[in-house]
Amino acid sequence: MTSSARHRVGALVFLSRDRVVRGDSYCRSLPHVVPDSLYLMRITELGNSDVQVSRLGLGSMTWGSGTGPNDVVALLKRFVDAGGNLVDTAAAYGFGEVETLIGHILSHTINRDDLVLATKSGFVLRGGDRVIDTSRVALLEDLAGSLRRMGTDHVDLWQVHAWGDAPIEETMMAIDEAVAKGMARAAGVSNFVGWQVGVAATWQRALHRHPLVAAQAEYSLLNRRAELELLPCVSDLGMGFLPWSALGRGVLTGKYESGTPKGSRRDSSPMAWFVEEYLDEGSRRIVKAVMTAAEGLELRPEQVAYLWVRDAPGVTSPLVGPRTVEQLEPLLEVDSLELPPAIIAALDDVSGGPNAGRGVVGDN
Protein backbone atom coordinates (compact mmCIF):
# COMPACT_ATOMS: atom_id res chain seq x y z
CA MET A 1 0.00 0.00 0.00
CA THR A 2 1.39 3.38 -0.97
CA SER A 3 1.59 6.25 1.48
CA SER A 4 -1.55 7.74 -0.01
CA ALA A 5 -3.61 4.53 -0.14
CA ARG A 6 -6.50 4.24 2.29
CA HIS A 7 -8.60 1.41 3.67
CA ARG A 8 -11.93 2.46 5.18
CA VAL A 9 -13.42 -0.53 6.99
CA GLY A 10 -15.81 -0.29 9.89
CA ALA A 11 -14.61 2.65 11.94
CA LEU A 12 -11.06 2.57 10.51
CA VAL A 13 -9.14 4.82 8.19
CA PHE A 14 -5.59 3.55 7.65
CA LEU A 15 -3.63 6.43 6.13
CA SER A 16 -0.15 4.90 6.27
CA ARG A 17 1.94 2.38 8.13
CA ASP A 18 2.69 4.99 10.75
CA ARG A 19 -0.72 6.47 11.37
CA VAL A 20 -4.06 4.90 12.28
CA VAL A 21 -6.98 7.20 13.11
CA ARG A 22 -10.71 6.88 13.67
CA GLY A 23 -12.80 7.74 10.64
CA ASP A 24 -16.02 9.68 10.54
CA SER A 25 -17.77 7.03 8.42
CA TYR A 26 -19.21 3.93 10.15
CA CYS A 27 -19.79 1.91 7.01
CA ARG A 28 -19.45 -1.39 8.88
CA SER A 29 -17.78 -4.47 7.43
CA LEU A 30 -18.42 -7.32 9.83
CA PRO A 31 -16.37 -10.51 9.98
CA HIS A 32 -17.36 -13.20 7.52
CA VAL A 33 -19.06 -16.27 9.01
CA VAL A 34 -17.80 -19.59 7.69
CA PRO A 35 -20.71 -22.06 7.26
CA ASP A 36 -20.91 -25.57 8.74
CA SER A 37 -18.59 -24.83 11.63
CA LEU A 38 -20.93 -23.47 14.25
CA TYR A 39 -20.61 -26.10 16.94
CA LEU A 40 -17.19 -27.76 17.07
CA MET A 41 -13.80 -26.39 16.19
CA ARG A 42 -12.61 -27.11 12.68
CA ILE A 43 -10.00 -29.83 12.22
CA THR A 44 -7.22 -29.80 9.63
CA GLU A 45 -4.36 -32.03 8.51
CA LEU A 46 -0.91 -31.35 9.88
CA GLY A 47 1.10 -30.94 6.70
CA ASN A 48 1.12 -34.07 4.58
CA SER A 49 0.66 -36.36 7.58
CA ASP A 50 -2.37 -38.26 8.83
CA VAL A 51 -2.33 -36.30 12.08
CA GLN A 52 -5.54 -34.28 12.41
CA VAL A 53 -5.28 -31.16 14.55
CA SER A 54 -7.70 -28.46 15.67
CA ARG A 55 -7.29 -25.01 14.15
CA LEU A 56 -6.36 -23.74 17.62
CA GLY A 57 -3.70 -25.30 19.84
CA LEU A 58 -2.89 -24.83 23.51
CA GLY A 59 0.66 -24.04 24.57
CA SER A 60 1.64 -25.20 28.06
CA MET A 61 4.82 -23.34 28.98
CA THR A 62 3.32 -21.67 32.07
CA TRP A 63 1.23 -24.61 33.29
CA GLY A 64 1.80 -25.40 36.93
CA SER A 65 3.46 -22.03 37.58
CA GLY A 66 1.68 -19.05 36.02
CA THR A 67 -1.34 -21.28 35.45
CA GLY A 68 -2.42 -23.31 38.48
CA PRO A 69 -3.29 -27.03 38.16
CA ASN A 70 -7.02 -26.41 38.67
CA ASP A 71 -7.02 -23.78 35.93
CA VAL A 72 -5.18 -26.18 33.61
CA VAL A 73 -7.84 -28.84 34.19
CA ALA A 74 -10.60 -26.33 33.49
CA LEU A 75 -8.81 -25.10 30.36
CA LEU A 76 -8.37 -28.59 28.95
CA LYS A 77 -11.95 -29.61 29.68
CA ARG A 78 -13.37 -26.52 27.97
CA PHE A 79 -10.93 -26.87 25.07
CA VAL A 80 -11.87 -30.51 24.44
CA ASP A 81 -15.58 -29.77 24.83
CA ALA A 82 -15.21 -27.15 22.07
CA GLY A 83 -13.60 -29.70 19.74
CA GLY A 84 -9.99 -28.70 20.33
CA ASN A 85 -7.34 -31.40 20.51
CA LEU A 86 -3.82 -30.00 19.95
CA VAL A 87 -1.75 -29.54 23.12
CA ASP A 88 1.90 -28.56 22.78
CA THR A 89 4.42 -29.06 25.57
CA ALA A 90 8.15 -29.78 26.03
CA ALA A 91 10.44 -31.78 28.25
CA ALA A 92 12.11 -28.49 29.22
CA TYR A 93 8.93 -26.79 30.45
CA GLY A 94 9.17 -26.57 34.21
CA PHE A 95 12.04 -29.07 34.04
CA GLY A 96 9.51 -31.79 33.26
CA GLU A 97 6.87 -30.66 35.74
CA VAL A 98 4.47 -29.54 33.00
CA GLU A 99 4.50 -32.99 31.41
CA THR A 100 4.02 -34.55 34.85
CA LEU A 101 0.94 -32.37 35.33
CA ILE A 102 -0.39 -33.39 31.92
CA GLY A 103 0.14 -37.04 32.83
CA HIS A 104 -1.82 -36.60 36.04
CA ILE A 105 -4.69 -34.95 34.18
CA LEU A 106 -4.72 -37.70 31.54
CA SER A 107 -4.99 -40.34 34.25
CA HIS A 108 -7.84 -38.63 36.06
CA THR A 109 -9.78 -36.15 33.91
CA ILE A 110 -9.08 -36.06 30.16
CA ASN A 111 -9.10 -39.08 27.84
CA ARG A 112 -5.73 -39.49 26.12
CA ASP A 113 -7.49 -40.25 22.83
CA ASP A 114 -9.16 -36.83 22.91
CA LEU A 115 -5.81 -35.06 22.55
CA VAL A 116 -3.15 -34.69 19.90
CA LEU A 117 -0.08 -34.50 22.13
CA ALA A 118 2.95 -32.65 20.81
CA THR A 119 6.18 -32.40 22.77
CA LYS A 120 9.71 -31.19 22.16
CA SER A 121 13.17 -32.46 23.09
CA GLY A 122 16.68 -31.06 22.91
CA PHE A 123 17.12 -28.83 25.95
CA VAL A 124 18.87 -30.62 28.81
CA LEU A 125 20.04 -29.54 32.27
CA ARG A 126 23.77 -29.85 32.92
CA GLY A 127 25.58 -28.37 35.88
CA GLY A 128 22.57 -26.23 36.65
CA ASP A 129 22.53 -24.75 33.14
CA ARG A 130 20.09 -25.50 30.35
CA VAL A 131 21.94 -26.41 27.16
CA ILE A 132 20.95 -27.62 23.70
CA ASP A 133 21.82 -31.25 23.00
CA THR A 134 20.43 -32.69 19.78
CA SER A 135 22.50 -35.86 19.79
CA ARG A 136 20.64 -39.11 19.17
CA VAL A 137 21.10 -40.40 22.72
CA ALA A 138 20.05 -37.15 24.41
CA LEU A 139 16.96 -36.72 22.24
CA LEU A 140 15.71 -40.27 22.72
CA GLU A 141 16.33 -40.10 26.47
CA ASP A 142 14.37 -36.86 26.55
CA LEU A 143 11.48 -38.42 24.65
CA ALA A 144 11.45 -41.51 26.87
CA GLY A 145 11.23 -39.21 29.88
CA SER A 146 8.35 -37.30 28.31
CA LEU A 147 6.38 -40.49 27.67
CA ARG A 148 6.99 -41.67 31.22
CA ARG A 149 5.90 -38.36 32.77
CA MET A 150 2.75 -38.13 30.65
CA GLY A 151 1.86 -41.81 31.14
CA THR A 152 1.51 -42.57 27.44
CA ASP A 153 3.29 -44.91 25.05
CA HIS A 154 3.50 -42.35 22.26
CA VAL A 155 3.14 -38.69 21.32
CA ASP A 156 1.39 -37.62 18.15
CA LEU A 157 4.07 -35.08 17.21
CA TRP A 158 7.66 -35.09 18.43
CA GLN A 159 9.71 -31.97 17.67
CA VAL A 160 13.40 -31.16 17.94
CA HIS A 161 13.23 -28.09 20.17
CA ALA A 162 16.11 -26.16 18.58
CA TRP A 163 18.96 -26.45 16.09
CA GLY A 164 21.99 -27.89 17.86
CA ASP A 165 25.66 -28.73 17.34
CA ALA A 166 25.13 -32.42 16.67
CA PRO A 167 25.41 -33.45 12.99
CA ILE A 168 22.00 -33.20 11.37
CA GLU A 169 22.21 -36.84 10.28
CA GLU A 170 22.50 -37.89 13.93
CA THR A 171 19.57 -35.72 14.98
CA MET A 172 17.42 -37.10 12.19
CA MET A 173 18.46 -40.64 13.15
CA ALA A 174 16.73 -40.09 16.50
CA ILE A 175 13.54 -39.08 14.68
CA ASP A 176 13.63 -42.19 12.51
CA GLU A 177 14.12 -44.43 15.52
CA ALA A 178 11.35 -42.78 17.54
CA VAL A 179 8.79 -43.06 14.73
CA ALA A 180 9.85 -46.60 13.80
CA LYS A 181 9.48 -47.75 17.42
CA GLY A 182 6.05 -46.14 17.76
CA MET A 183 7.21 -43.58 20.32
CA ALA A 184 5.95 -40.81 18.00
CA ARG A 185 3.38 -40.84 15.22
CA ALA A 186 5.06 -37.97 13.38
CA ALA A 187 7.98 -35.61 13.78
CA GLY A 188 8.88 -31.98 13.22
CA VAL A 189 11.17 -29.18 14.32
CA SER A 190 10.85 -26.08 16.45
CA ASN A 191 12.63 -22.72 16.31
CA PHE A 192 14.54 -23.64 13.14
CA VAL A 193 15.04 -20.92 10.52
CA GLY A 194 14.20 -21.61 6.90
CA TRP A 195 17.53 -23.01 5.71
CA GLN A 196 17.73 -25.30 8.75
CA VAL A 197 14.27 -26.71 8.02
CA GLY A 198 15.32 -27.18 4.39
CA VAL A 199 18.47 -29.07 5.35
CA ALA A 200 16.70 -31.35 7.82
CA ALA A 201 13.70 -32.08 5.59
CA THR A 202 15.84 -32.66 2.49
CA TRP A 203 18.07 -35.08 4.40
CA GLN A 204 15.04 -37.16 5.31
CA ARG A 205 13.68 -37.10 1.79
CA ALA A 206 16.96 -37.95 0.12
CA LEU A 207 17.37 -41.06 2.26
CA HIS A 208 13.66 -41.99 2.07
CA ARG A 209 13.28 -41.72 5.82
CA HIS A 210 10.37 -40.55 7.96
CA PRO A 211 9.48 -37.05 6.72
CA LEU A 212 9.26 -33.95 8.84
CA VAL A 213 5.62 -32.90 8.90
CA ALA A 214 5.65 -29.65 10.86
CA ALA A 215 7.71 -26.67 11.96
CA GLN A 216 7.07 -24.40 14.91
CA ALA A 217 8.25 -20.82 15.39
CA GLU A 218 7.09 -17.53 16.84
CA TYR A 219 4.72 -15.64 14.55
CA SER A 220 2.27 -12.82 15.18
CA LEU A 221 1.51 -9.27 14.10
CA LEU A 222 4.42 -8.25 16.37
CA ASN A 223 6.86 -10.76 14.88
CA ARG A 224 6.54 -11.57 11.19
CA ARG A 225 10.07 -12.82 10.55
CA ALA A 226 8.73 -16.27 9.65
CA GLU A 227 7.37 -14.81 6.40
CA LEU A 228 10.88 -14.11 5.08
CA GLU A 229 12.04 -17.67 4.49
CA LEU A 230 10.50 -20.10 6.97
CA LEU A 231 6.89 -20.01 5.76
CA PRO A 232 7.79 -20.23 2.06
CA CYS A 233 10.11 -23.15 2.86
CA VAL A 234 7.54 -24.98 4.97
CA SER A 235 4.82 -24.50 2.37
CA ASP A 236 7.04 -25.72 -0.46
CA LEU A 237 7.90 -28.85 1.53
CA GLY A 238 4.24 -29.57 2.29
CA MET A 239 4.79 -29.20 6.04
CA GLY A 240 2.42 -27.78 8.61
CA PHE A 241 3.26 -24.63 10.55
CA LEU A 242 2.46 -24.09 14.23
CA PRO A 243 3.06 -20.46 15.22
CA TRP A 244 3.69 -19.96 18.92
CA SER A 245 2.81 -16.78 20.81
CA ALA A 246 0.19 -15.97 18.20
CA LEU A 247 -1.06 -13.16 20.46
CA GLY A 248 2.35 -11.49 20.64
CA ARG A 249 3.14 -12.90 24.10
CA GLY A 250 -0.17 -11.51 25.31
CA VAL A 251 0.62 -7.94 24.29
CA LEU A 252 -1.86 -7.93 21.39
CA THR A 253 -4.75 -8.32 23.84
CA GLY A 254 -4.18 -4.64 24.62
CA LYS A 255 -3.93 -5.29 28.36
CA TYR A 256 -0.63 -3.41 28.68
CA GLU A 257 -1.88 -0.22 27.05
CA SER A 258 -2.75 1.41 30.36
CA GLY A 259 -0.11 -0.16 32.56
CA THR A 260 0.78 -3.59 33.93
CA PRO A 261 -2.23 -5.59 35.14
CA LYS A 262 -1.75 -7.43 38.40
CA GLY A 263 -1.08 -11.11 37.79
CA SER A 264 -0.01 -10.60 34.17
CA ARG A 265 3.22 -12.05 32.78
CA ARG A 266 4.93 -8.67 33.05
CA ASP A 267 3.82 -8.45 36.67
CA SER A 268 5.49 -11.81 37.33
CA SER A 269 9.27 -11.30 37.50
CA PRO A 270 10.20 -14.72 36.05
CA MET A 271 8.23 -13.93 32.88
CA ALA A 272 8.69 -10.16 32.66
CA TRP A 273 11.50 -10.53 30.11
CA PHE A 274 9.14 -12.46 27.85
CA VAL A 275 6.89 -9.43 27.43
CA GLU A 276 9.29 -6.46 27.55
CA GLU A 277 10.49 -6.89 23.96
CA TYR A 278 7.05 -6.01 22.63
CA LEU A 279 6.37 -2.89 24.67
CA ASP A 280 8.29 -0.47 22.45
CA GLU A 281 6.70 2.33 20.46
CA GLY A 282 6.53 0.37 17.20
CA SER A 283 4.70 -2.48 18.92
CA ARG A 284 2.31 -0.04 20.58
CA ARG A 285 1.36 1.32 17.17
CA ILE A 286 0.44 -2.18 16.00
CA VAL A 287 -1.48 -2.91 19.19
CA LYS A 288 -3.42 0.32 18.74
CA ALA A 289 -4.33 -0.69 15.20
CA VAL A 290 -5.57 -4.07 16.41
CA MET A 291 -7.65 -2.42 19.13
CA THR A 292 -9.15 0.03 16.65
CA ALA A 293 -9.97 -2.78 14.21
CA ALA A 294 -11.56 -4.77 17.02
CA GLU A 295 -13.76 -1.84 17.98
CA GLY A 296 -14.89 -1.34 14.40
CA LEU A 297 -15.67 -5.05 13.95
CA GLU A 298 -17.29 -5.45 17.37
CA LEU A 299 -14.65 -7.99 18.36
CA ARG A 300 -11.99 -8.15 21.07
CA PRO A 301 -8.34 -7.34 20.24
CA GLU A 302 -7.20 -10.88 20.94
CA GLN A 303 -9.81 -12.20 18.53
CA VAL A 304 -8.57 -9.95 15.74
CA ALA A 305 -4.93 -10.82 16.41
CA TYR A 306 -5.70 -14.54 16.52
CA LEU A 307 -7.77 -14.54 13.31
CA TRP A 308 -5.01 -12.67 11.47
CA VAL A 309 -2.51 -15.41 12.37
CA ARG A 310 -4.85 -18.36 11.96
CA ASP A 311 -5.76 -17.44 8.39
CA ALA A 312 -2.30 -16.29 7.28
CA PRO A 313 -0.89 -18.29 4.35
CA GLY A 314 0.80 -21.52 5.39
CA VAL A 315 -0.47 -21.54 8.99
CA THR A 316 -1.96 -24.78 10.32
CA SER A 317 -2.80 -24.13 13.98
CA PRO A 318 -1.76 -21.13 16.10
CA LEU A 319 -0.58 -21.98 19.61
CA VAL A 320 -1.87 -19.74 22.39
CA GLY A 321 -1.29 -19.73 26.13
CA PRO A 322 -4.43 -18.61 27.95
CA ARG A 323 -4.17 -19.03 31.70
CA THR A 324 -7.89 -19.19 32.43
CA VAL A 325 -11.06 -20.34 30.71
CA GLU A 326 -12.09 -16.69 30.57
CA GLN A 327 -9.05 -15.94 28.42
CA LEU A 328 -9.66 -18.99 26.21
CA GLU A 329 -13.35 -18.39 25.59
CA PRO A 330 -13.03 -15.41 23.18
CA LEU A 331 -10.77 -17.47 20.91
CA LEU A 332 -13.25 -20.34 20.82
CA GLU A 333 -16.04 -17.93 19.91
CA VAL A 334 -14.48 -16.88 16.59
CA ASP A 335 -13.80 -20.31 15.08
CA SER A 336 -16.45 -19.67 12.42
CA LEU A 337 -15.32 -16.11 11.64
CA GLU A 338 -12.84 -14.64 9.17
CA LEU A 339 -11.52 -11.09 9.06
CA PRO A 340 -12.61 -8.96 6.09
CA PRO A 341 -9.87 -8.82 3.41
CA ALA A 342 -9.50 -5.04 3.78
CA ILE A 343 -8.84 -5.39 7.53
CA ILE A 344 -6.23 -8.08 6.85
CA ALA A 345 -4.53 -5.83 4.29
CA ALA A 346 -4.58 -2.88 6.67
CA LEU A 347 -3.09 -4.91 9.52
CA ASP A 348 -0.45 -6.27 7.16
CA ASP A 349 0.43 -2.73 6.23
CA VAL A 350 0.68 -1.32 9.73
CA SER A 351 2.78 -4.28 10.95
CA GLY A 352 5.42 -4.22 8.25
CA GLY A 353 3.91 -4.39 4.79
CA PRO A 354 2.07 -6.81 2.52
CA ASN A 355 2.40 -10.54 3.12
CA ALA A 356 3.96 -11.82 -0.09
CA GLY A 357 2.35 -15.21 0.44
CA ARG A 358 -1.23 -14.03 0.17
CA GLY A 359 -2.66 -15.48 -3.00
CA VAL A 360 0.55 -17.42 -3.57
CA VAL A 361 1.21 -19.65 -0.57
CA GLY A 362 -1.56 -22.18 0.07
CA ASP A 363 -2.85 -23.17 3.47
CA ASN A 364 -1.71 -26.51 4.81
C-alpha positions in Angstrom: 0.0 0.0 0.0 1.4 3.4 -1.0 1.6 6.2 1.5 -1.5 7.7 0.0 -3.6 4.5 -0.1 -6.5 4.2 2.3 -8.6 1.4 3.7 -11.9 2.5 5.2 -13.4 -0.5 7.0 -15.8 -0.3 9.9 -14.6 2.6 11.9 -11.1 2.6 10.5 -9.1 4.8 8.2 -5.6 3.5 7.6 -3.6 6.4 6.1 -0.1 4.9 6.3 1.9 2.4 8.1 2.7 5.0 10.8 -0.7 6.5 11.4 -4.1 4.9 12.3 -7.0 7.2 13.1 -10.7 6.9 13.7 -12.8 7.7 10.6 -16.0 9.7 10.5 -17.8 7.0 8.4 -19.2 3.9 10.1 -19.8 1.9 7.0 -19.5 -1.4 8.9 -17.8 -4.5 7.4 -18.4 -7.3 9.8 -16.4 -10.5 10.0 -17.4 -13.2 7.5 -19.1 -16.3 9.0 -17.8 -19.6 7.7 -20.7 -22.1 7.3 -20.9 -25.6 8.7 -18.6 -24.8 11.6 -20.9 -23.5 14.2 -20.6 -26.1 16.9 -17.2 -27.8 17.1 -13.8 -26.4 16.2 -12.6 -27.1 12.7 -10.0 -29.8 12.2 -7.2 -29.8 9.6 -4.4 -32.0 8.5 -0.9 -31.4 9.9 1.1 -30.9 6.7 1.1 -34.1 4.6 0.7 -36.4 7.6 -2.4 -38.3 8.8 -2.3 -36.3 12.1 -5.5 -34.3 12.4 -5.3 -31.2 14.6 -7.7 -28.5 15.7 -7.3 -25.0 14.2 -6.4 -23.7 17.6 -3.7 -25.3 19.8 -2.9 -24.8 23.5 0.7 -24.0 24.6 1.6 -25.2 28.1 4.8 -23.3 29.0 3.3 -21.7 32.1 1.2 -24.6 33.3 1.8 -25.4 36.9 3.5 -22.0 37.6 1.7 -19.0 36.0 -1.3 -21.3 35.4 -2.4 -23.3 38.5 -3.3 -27.0 38.2 -7.0 -26.4 38.7 -7.0 -23.8 35.9 -5.2 -26.2 33.6 -7.8 -28.8 34.2 -10.6 -26.3 33.5 -8.8 -25.1 30.4 -8.4 -28.6 28.9 -12.0 -29.6 29.7 -13.4 -26.5 28.0 -10.9 -26.9 25.1 -11.9 -30.5 24.4 -15.6 -29.8 24.8 -15.2 -27.2 22.1 -13.6 -29.7 19.7 -10.0 -28.7 20.3 -7.3 -31.4 20.5 -3.8 -30.0 20.0 -1.8 -29.5 23.1 1.9 -28.6 22.8 4.4 -29.1 25.6 8.1 -29.8 26.0 10.4 -31.8 28.3 12.1 -28.5 29.2 8.9 -26.8 30.4 9.2 -26.6 34.2 12.0 -29.1 34.0 9.5 -31.8 33.3 6.9 -30.7 35.7 4.5 -29.5 33.0 4.5 -33.0 31.4 4.0 -34.5 34.9 0.9 -32.4 35.3 -0.4 -33.4 31.9 0.1 -37.0 32.8 -1.8 -36.6 36.0 -4.7 -35.0 34.2 -4.7 -37.7 31.5 -5.0 -40.3 34.3 -7.8 -38.6 36.1 -9.8 -36.2 33.9 -9.1 -36.1 30.2 -9.1 -39.1 27.8 -5.7 -39.5 26.1 -7.5 -40.3 22.8 -9.2 -36.8 22.9 -5.8 -35.1 22.5 -3.2 -34.7 19.9 -0.1 -34.5 22.1 3.0 -32.7 20.8 6.2 -32.4 22.8 9.7 -31.2 22.2 13.2 -32.5 23.1 16.7 -31.1 22.9 17.1 -28.8 26.0 18.9 -30.6 28.8 20.0 -29.5 32.3 23.8 -29.9 32.9 25.6 -28.4 35.9 22.6 -26.2 36.6 22.5 -24.8 33.1 20.1 -25.5 30.3 21.9 -26.4 27.2 21.0 -27.6 23.7 21.8 -31.3 23.0 20.4 -32.7 19.8 22.5 -35.9 19.8 20.6 -39.1 19.2 21.1 -40.4 22.7 20.0 -37.2 24.4 17.0 -36.7 22.2 15.7 -40.3 22.7 16.3 -40.1 26.5 14.4 -36.9 26.6 11.5 -38.4 24.6 11.5 -41.5 26.9 11.2 -39.2 29.9 8.3 -37.3 28.3 6.4 -40.5 27.7 7.0 -41.7 31.2 5.9 -38.4 32.8 2.7 -38.1 30.7 1.9 -41.8 31.1 1.5 -42.6 27.4 3.3 -44.9 25.1 3.5 -42.3 22.3 3.1 -38.7 21.3 1.4 -37.6 18.2 4.1 -35.1 17.2 7.7 -35.1 18.4 9.7 -32.0 17.7 13.4 -31.2 17.9 13.2 -28.1 20.2 16.1 -26.2 18.6 19.0 -26.4 16.1 22.0 -27.9 17.9 25.7 -28.7 17.3 25.1 -32.4 16.7 25.4 -33.5 13.0 22.0 -33.2 11.4 22.2 -36.8 10.3 22.5 -37.9 13.9 19.6 -35.7 15.0 17.4 -37.1 12.2 18.5 -40.6 13.1 16.7 -40.1 16.5 13.5 -39.1 14.7 13.6 -42.2 12.5 14.1 -44.4 15.5 11.3 -42.8 17.5 8.8 -43.1 14.7 9.9 -46.6 13.8 9.5 -47.8 17.4 6.0 -46.1 17.8 7.2 -43.6 20.3 5.9 -40.8 18.0 3.4 -40.8 15.2 5.1 -38.0 13.4 8.0 -35.6 13.8 8.9 -32.0 13.2 11.2 -29.2 14.3 10.8 -26.1 16.4 12.6 -22.7 16.3 14.5 -23.6 13.1 15.0 -20.9 10.5 14.2 -21.6 6.9 17.5 -23.0 5.7 17.7 -25.3 8.7 14.3 -26.7 8.0 15.3 -27.2 4.4 18.5 -29.1 5.3 16.7 -31.4 7.8 13.7 -32.1 5.6 15.8 -32.7 2.5 18.1 -35.1 4.4 15.0 -37.2 5.3 13.7 -37.1 1.8 17.0 -38.0 0.1 17.4 -41.1 2.3 13.7 -42.0 2.1 13.3 -41.7 5.8 10.4 -40.6 8.0 9.5 -37.1 6.7 9.3 -33.9 8.8 5.6 -32.9 8.9 5.7 -29.7 10.9 7.7 -26.7 12.0 7.1 -24.4 14.9 8.3 -20.8 15.4 7.1 -17.5 16.8 4.7 -15.6 14.6 2.3 -12.8 15.2 1.5 -9.3 14.1 4.4 -8.2 16.4 6.9 -10.8 14.9 6.5 -11.6 11.2 10.1 -12.8 10.6 8.7 -16.3 9.7 7.4 -14.8 6.4 10.9 -14.1 5.1 12.0 -17.7 4.5 10.5 -20.1 7.0 6.9 -20.0 5.8 7.8 -20.2 2.1 10.1 -23.2 2.9 7.5 -25.0 5.0 4.8 -24.5 2.4 7.0 -25.7 -0.5 7.9 -28.8 1.5 4.2 -29.6 2.3 4.8 -29.2 6.0 2.4 -27.8 8.6 3.3 -24.6 10.6 2.5 -24.1 14.2 3.1 -20.5 15.2 3.7 -20.0 18.9 2.8 -16.8 20.8 0.2 -16.0 18.2 -1.1 -13.2 20.5 2.3 -11.5 20.6 3.1 -12.9 24.1 -0.2 -11.5 25.3 0.6 -7.9 24.3 -1.9 -7.9 21.4 -4.7 -8.3 23.8 -4.2 -4.6 24.6 -3.9 -5.3 28.4 -0.6 -3.4 28.7 -1.9 -0.2 27.0 -2.7 1.4 30.4 -0.1 -0.2 32.6 0.8 -3.6 33.9 -2.2 -5.6 35.1 -1.8 -7.4 38.4 -1.1 -11.1 37.8 0.0 -10.6 34.2 3.2 -12.1 32.8 4.9 -8.7 33.0 3.8 -8.4 36.7 5.5 -11.8 37.3 9.3 -11.3 37.5 10.2 -14.7 36.0 8.2 -13.9 32.9 8.7 -10.2 32.7 11.5 -10.5 30.1 9.1 -12.5 27.8 6.9 -9.4 27.4 9.3 -6.5 27.5 10.5 -6.9 24.0 7.0 -6.0 22.6 6.4 -2.9 24.7 8.3 -0.5 22.5 6.7 2.3 20.5 6.5 0.4 17.2 4.7 -2.5 18.9 2.3 0.0 20.6 1.4 1.3 17.2 0.4 -2.2 16.0 -1.5 -2.9 19.2 -3.4 0.3 18.7 -4.3 -0.7 15.2 -5.6 -4.1 16.4 -7.7 -2.4 19.1 -9.2 0.0 16.6 -10.0 -2.8 14.2 -11.6 -4.8 17.0 -13.8 -1.8 18.0 -14.9 -1.3 14.4 -15.7 -5.0 14.0 -17.3 -5.5 17.4 -14.6 -8.0 18.4 -12.0 -8.1 21.1 -8.3 -7.3 20.2 -7.2 -10.9 20.9 -9.8 -12.2 18.5 -8.6 -9.9 15.7 -4.9 -10.8 16.4 -5.7 -14.5 16.5 -7.8 -14.5 13.3 -5.0 -12.7 11.5 -2.5 -15.4 12.4 -4.8 -18.4 12.0 -5.8 -17.4 8.4 -2.3 -16.3 7.3 -0.9 -18.3 4.3 0.8 -21.5 5.4 -0.5 -21.5 9.0 -2.0 -24.8 10.3 -2.8 -24.1 14.0 -1.8 -21.1 16.1 -0.6 -22.0 19.6 -1.9 -19.7 22.4 -1.3 -19.7 26.1 -4.4 -18.6 28.0 -4.2 -19.0 31.7 -7.9 -19.2 32.4 -11.1 -20.3 30.7 -12.1 -16.7 30.6 -9.1 -15.9 28.4 -9.7 -19.0 26.2 -13.4 -18.4 25.6 -13.0 -15.4 23.2 -10.8 -17.5 20.9 -13.3 -20.3 20.8 -16.0 -17.9 19.9 -14.5 -16.9 16.6 -13.8 -20.3 15.1 -16.5 -19.7 12.4 -15.3 -16.1 11.6 -12.8 -14.6 9.2 -11.5 -11.1 9.1 -12.6 -9.0 6.1 -9.9 -8.8 3.4 -9.5 -5.0 3.8 -8.8 -5.4 7.5 -6.2 -8.1 6.8 -4.5 -5.8 4.3 -4.6 -2.9 6.7 -3.1 -4.9 9.5 -0.4 -6.3 7.2 0.4 -2.7 6.2 0.7 -1.3 9.7 2.8 -4.3 11.0 5.4 -4.2 8.2 3.9 -4.4 4.8 2.1 -6.8 2.5 2.4 -10.5 3.1 4.0 -11.8 -0.1 2.4 -15.2 0.4 -1.2 -14.0 0.2 -2.7 -15.5 -3.0 0.5 -17.4 -3.6 1.2 -19.6 -0.6 -1.6 -22.2 0.1 -2.9 -23.2 3.5 -1.7 -26.5 4.8 
